[in-house]
């Protein structure tokens, strides 16, 4: 029996033995999960205090604290450089826990996130590249390909409870980085051939079931057939149950809904987690109510831009290894997706790239930094890029960098918060279309904010309040986390670009 479905797991989570539900989901059984579960059935019922003592006796908790380090109070670059070894983990040994063991070293984000995360790792890799640690990036890519082969997809993170969903598909970006930094000069076509196979595997995961779609059945898993016949993608999760790592929260919120709506709620919550934007007004019918979540109805602009890049790079890499048939196939798919993005995901009224609700056949009125990703992957035309850059600088730029959306809500992927990966998408996207001065302005705002907050916090954080630098970021299901992998990586790259 899966431990997260056991009576012990349910009782511990509902008793709120730990303030963060993820704590027990990550606990290591001293003997075995099965043994602890069976023993619990023999001794239950227990009081809350007795249950806490039972857990303490039979489980070891993952440490989430960063070691104390002596750092200059105003030197963020030194902090970043000194922190990398503390975020690195050695290859795993098999334990009786939810951890999916990895064969190679890896970098964790920090705080409550003591496992590798899929899309985080690309932004972390930017900082590793800056210090010349290409081997760690190579090891992370090898881990992802191994996870893909074992799990059928690259999971959200290397925890068993993440195995039914992925995250934004950045595998091609990792391959691009390593090809340019190492393997292109070596002309290592064997390595590239292996990567092409992994990229095709990624593509097949996102497109699975597309050939079955029709006007009567327009969507299956992560693929949606648009009225014009084009295929676009959405976020999804095959599971329609509460998340083990947020069990108490999901059950509490679902209880507000009629029973027949709860499975859909769970799936939409999980799909939002696959997006990486958990949670945001992008996914909500009513921005004030998480229970109005409708992620699986949405065609996201960032997801489809990243899949466009995947198709383009598969075409490029297949040409390098002289696979002309696949080169032509993926070039055609990229051309078709670009046309569909222009048709459905660019708002001429708002002069910005937006999401699309395919159930209602309407574009979203939520403007978000996801709209810069078409520039990042060179999918926008010059006029669109000009309009996007204007909107970014007029509406999204705040004292501390770019705000995530223009909607101020209680969700962490909304205003007033700013996130490092979105700053990178925007800066690099603007640079690629010649808006270098605008990109430099964003970099300047972000670095000034980082230095100001570092003097207060003494560390780097997962997210920031970019509208009011006097306050930490808020929102979401947990406290703001220290570390932090992708903040370190993007900030490191910005310091280099600002030199």
Secondary structure, DSSP 8 states (H G I E B T S, - for coil): --GGGSHHHHHHHHTTSSSSHHHHHT-EESS-HHHHHHHHHHH----HHHHHHHHHHHEE------------TT-HHHHHHHHHHHHEE------SSSB---SS-EE--BTTB-S-BHHHHHHHHHHHHHTT-HHHHHHHHHHHHHHHHHHSS--SBSBGGGTT---S--HHHHHHHHIIIIIHHHT-HHHHHHHHHHHHHHHHHHHTTGGG--SSS-EETTEEE-TTS-EEE----S--S--GGGHHHHHHHHTTS-HHHHHHHHHHHHHHHHHS--S-GGGBSSTT-GGGB-GGGEE-HHHHHHHHHHHHHHHHHHHHTT-HHHHHHHHHHHHHHHHHHHHHSEETTTTEE--EETTTTEE-S--BGGGGHHHHTT-S-HHHHHHHHHHIIIIIEETTEE-SBS-B-SSTTSBTEE-HHHHHHHHHHHHHTT-HHHHHHHHHHHHHHHHHHHHHHSSEES-EESS-TTS----SSS---EE-HHHHHHHHHHHHHH-
